[in-house]
Amino acid sequence: MDCGYFTSGACRSCRWLEMAYADQLAQKQRRVAEALGDVRWEEPVSSPEAGFRNKAKMVVAGSVEAPTLGILSHDGLGVDLLACGLHTPGLQAALPVLSRFVTTARLTPYSVPERRGELKHVIVTEAPDGELMVRWVLRSTEALSRLRKHLPALLDALPIGVASVNVQPEHKAVIEGPEEIFLTAREALTMEVNGIGLRLRPHSFFQTNTDVAAALYRHARDLVASVSPGSVWDLYCGVGGFGLHVAAPGREVLGVESSEQAIEAAASTAAELGLPGTSWVAGDATAYALSAAAAPELVIVNPPRRGIGSALAGWLERSGVEHLVYSSCNVDTLARDLRDMPSLRPVSARLLDMFPNTDHHEVLVLLKRA
């Protein structure tokens, strides 16, 4: 991928950009294989090198008349990245319109060095059908009336399904705050993946590479089908991506996620799809497992980078669970967790390249009790 931002030194986030993509994939495969040791590896899932990222998290700086949407330089000044090639074509088309909207609605960009201003970030997500979720992260609600006044014209210009204001008043490196004020009647964006309409709310997690996420869910579905369990837990289930994909007649699927919004979204999708064998619980995955009266036949885990940790790994080791499907974005914590579950042996693994041009990776592993 050719990138003027990279060659000029304006943005060096894609550290592997100068490496041929085939070499990137091979290096990631070597890295994860070395970390996991003796396991059967399936063919890695590649990604487009550009135009794959469905979410843009843009820092806003500059001035009302000349805003920048992108990142901050080392001295806290804005670096405009409107034409970042990682973003989907829909996001690339939307960002210049949103930049002009900053001027139209008189949204004062927040200055990190001076600690003043209102608009901190613009966060945009594109669904596979081209619809957008647009969120303005503001320091206060001072600009709310102007946003509402000018929003109808923006809705005419862009396919926005969900628009909201997030209030983040603190001067610290936190992208968003807990308060969300919706400007549209709808509060969730439908991300259709493999024919399943996953409902994404502002604070819900979703993989930023839709095509590879679809492959991830399909592969997990195939792994679960290969062992045909009667009961499945989907821990750290988010909006239900794994659980909804593996749901089948005669199979009980339970999803557990700390976000109540995500659980409501998963339950709503399950109801729409007519999946009576699914249930969804808002709570901590480890706490739920430790307090459960009985274990299922198979568990799916999709934890954050820190992994599942010793408490949940210890429970899985003792539980009698026959199979585990582990989706990881950090092979080091994955390897650590596997050491805490010696009775669950890796059967197969697959690298899925969610993040081209970087050293980040996603790995899906099937484990079976020895």
N, C-alpha and C positions, 0 to 999 in steps of 0.2 A: 504494500500500500504506500503510495506517495503521499507525503504529508509536509506541507510547507511550515506548519507550526513546529514540527520536529526538526527539520533541517535548519530552521532559523534559530532554534534553541528556545523558542517561546514556550513550548511544552515538551517535556521529555517523559511523560507518563508511560508511553508505550516503549518500554526499554528494549524490547526485542525487535523493534520495527525494522532494523537493518538486516535481520536474520531471515533467510529464506523460510517460507512457512513449513515446508517439509522438514527442515532442520529443527524448527521450533517444536513441532509435534514429536519428532524423534527424541529430542532432549527431554521433553516432559515425560515421555514414556520411560526413558531410562531412569529418570528421577523417581517416579512412583514405583517402578519395579524394584529398584534398589531398596526403597523404604519398606516394601511389603514382603520381599523375599519370595519364597517358593509358592507361586500361585499361577493358575492358568489364566493368561491374559487374552481377552478377545480383541478384535480389531478396534483401534481407537476411533472415536467419532470426531471428525474434523468440523471446522466452522468456516464460513466466509471470513476473509481477512478484514473486510470493511463492511459497513452498513448493517451490522448485526445487533448493535446495542439498542434495546427498546426503551431505555430510560436515560434522560439527561438531567444531571444534577449540577446546575450552573450557579456559580458564585456571581453575584451582581456587584459591580463597583462602578467607578467613573462618576458621571453626573446625570441629572435628569435629561439634559439635552444630548448627552453623548454617553449612554450607559455601555458597560461591557458585561457580557455574559460568558463566563468561562471559569478561570481559576484566578488565584492571587499570586503575584510574584513574591519573592523573598521579602521585599519591603512593604508588602501589604497592598500593592496597587493592582488594579484589574488587568487581566490578560484576556482579550476577547477570543473565544473559540467557537464562533457561530458555525463555522464550516467543518467542524471536527468530523473526520471520515468514519469514525466508529459508529456514529449514530445512524439509525435507519433513515432512508430517504424522507420519510414523513416528518421525522424530528428535524432533519436538516432544513426542510421547507418551513417548519413552524417557528424555529428559533428566531430568525430575523423579524418575523411578524411580532413575536413576543417582545423582542428588543424595542421595536418602535412603540409598542403598547406602554412600555415604561415611561416614555416621554409623553404619550397621549394622556395617560392617567396621572401624570405628575407624581410618580413614585420615586422618592429620593433614595438612591442607592446608599447602602450602609458603608461607611468608611471605617475600616478596621483600625488604621493608625489614629484616627481622630475620635473614634467611638461615637459617631453620630450618623444620623440617617435612619431610614426605615426598612428598605427592601434588601434582604440579605441573600436570598436564593430564589431561583425559579426552578421548580422540579417538574419535569414533563415526562409522561409515560405514554407510549403508543401501543395500542392493542393490535393484534394481527389484522383486524378489519380496517385499520387506519384511524380509529377514534382515539382521542387524546384525553388524558387526565392532566390538568394544569394546576399547580399549587404555587402560590406566592408565599414565601416565608418572610413575615414582617416582624419588626420589633414591637409594634403595638397595633391597635386597630385604627390609628389616626387616618389612614388612607382608605379605609373600608368603603366609605360612601363614594369616593371617586372610582374605585374599582367597580362597584355595582353600577354606577352611572355609565361607564364606558364598556362594560362587559357585553351588552347586546351586539355592538359593532364587532367585537372580537369573535363572538360566536358565529357571526355571519362570515367572518374571514377564515376561520379554522374549524375543523370537525371536532369540537370540544364536547365531550359527553359529561365530564365531571370537572368542576372548577372549585377551588377552595382557597382559603387563607389559613396559613398556619402561623401561630403567634409564638415567637421565640425571643423573649426580651433580654436574655442574658448575653454578656460579652464573653463568649467562650466558644471553643471549637466544637459546637454541637449544631448539626444541620437543622434540626427541627425541634419544636416544643410539643407538649401534650395537647394543646388546644387547637382544634380544627373547626373552622367556620365555613360551612358550605355555601357557595354562591349559586349552585344549580340544584334542581330538584333531585337529581341522581347523586348518589354518594359512592358508587362503585363502578369500576370499569371492567367490562367483560373481556377476559383474555381467553379466547378459544384456542385450546391446545388439544390436538387429536380428537376433535369433536366434542370436547368437554369445555363448557363455558365457566372457567374459573373467575370468581368475582374478586377483584382487587380493590381494596379500600386504601385510603391514603397511607396508613401506617402499616399495611400488610407487606410481607416480604414476597417477592417474586423474582425468579431468575432473570437476569438482564439480557440473556441470549435466548430468544423464544425458540428458534429452530433447534438448538442443542437441548434446551429444556424438554422439548417435545420428544426428542430421541431418548433422553434420560428417563422420562416417564414410561415410554414404550418398552425400554429395556427392563426396567423394574417390573412392569406388568408381565413380561415374558418370564423373568426369573421366578416370580411368585407362581405363575401358572405351571412352571416346570415341577414344582413341589406340591402344588394343589392343597394348600392348607385350608382348614375349615374356619380358622379364626386368625385375624391379623390385627396388630396394633400399628398405627402410624404415629410415631412420636416425633415431636417438633413438626407437626403436620402442616403448619401455615394455613393456606386457604384450601388445603385438601388435595393438592396435586397428586401425590402418591396414592393416598387412600381411595380417591375417586377412580383412579385408573385401575386399581387392583380389585375393586368391588365386583362381585360376581354372584349369581344365584347360588344359594346354599352356603355362602361365606359371610361370616360376621366381621365387619371392619370397624374398628374404633380409632378415631383420631384424637390426639391430645396436643394442645397448643396453648401457650400462655396468653396470647392475644384474643380477647373476647370478640373483637371485630372479625378476626380471621375465622374463628370458629362459627360465628353467625354466617359468614360468607360460605364456608364449606357446607354447613347444614342446608343452606338455601339452594346451593347447586345440587346437592344430593336429592333434595325434595323435587327439584325441577326434572332431574333425570329419572326419578322414580326408583330410587335405591333404598328400599326399606331396611336392608340389612346393615346400614351404616349408622353410627352414632358418634357424637362429637362432644368433647369435654374441654372446657377452658381451665387450664391449670398447668402446673409445672410437671414436665415429663418424668423427671426422676421421682418426685414426690408421689405421683400417681402410681408408678410402677412399684415403689416400695410399700405402698399401702394396699395394693391389689390383693384380693383373696386368691386369685388363680392367674396363671400366665397363659397367653395364647400360644398357638402353634408356631407363628411367625411374627417377628417384629421388624418394622422398618424404622430406621432412624435417619434424620437429616439435620444434624445439629449445626450450630454456627462454628466458626473456625476453631474455637476452643475444644471442640469434640464433646463427647457425652460425659466424660469424667469418670473417676474411679467408683463413685457410688452406683451409678446406673450400670457401668460395666460389671461391677461386682454382682449386682442383682441379676443381670443377664447370665452371668457365669453360673449362678446358683439356681436359676429359675426353672430349668428344664425345657426352655424354648428350643425347638428343634432347628429353626433356621432364622438367620438374621440378614437383612438387606441393609447395608450401611452406605449412605451417600455422603461423601466428604469433600470439602473444598480445601482441606489441609492434610496432606498425607502424613505429616509428622504426628499430629494428634490422633489421626486414625491408627497409625502404627502403635502408638502408646496405648490406645484403648484396646487394640487387639491383644496386646501382651497381658492385659487384665482379664481377658476372656479366653484362656488357653483351651478350654473344651470346645469352643466354637472355632472351627478351622476354615480358613478361606477356601472356597471351591473354585470361584472364578472372579475376575476383576476386569474392569473396563475404564479406560481413560476417556473422558468427554471434554473437549476443549471449549469451555465456556468463554475463555478470556484470551483470544489470540493477541499476539504481539507483547505478551507479558509472560512471567513465569508462573502465573496462577493456573490452577488445574481443578478438575472435578473428577472424582473416582467413585465408581459404584461397585461394591463388593458383595458377593453372596457367600455367607458362612453357614456351615452345617455342624451340628453337634457331633463330636467324635464318639 
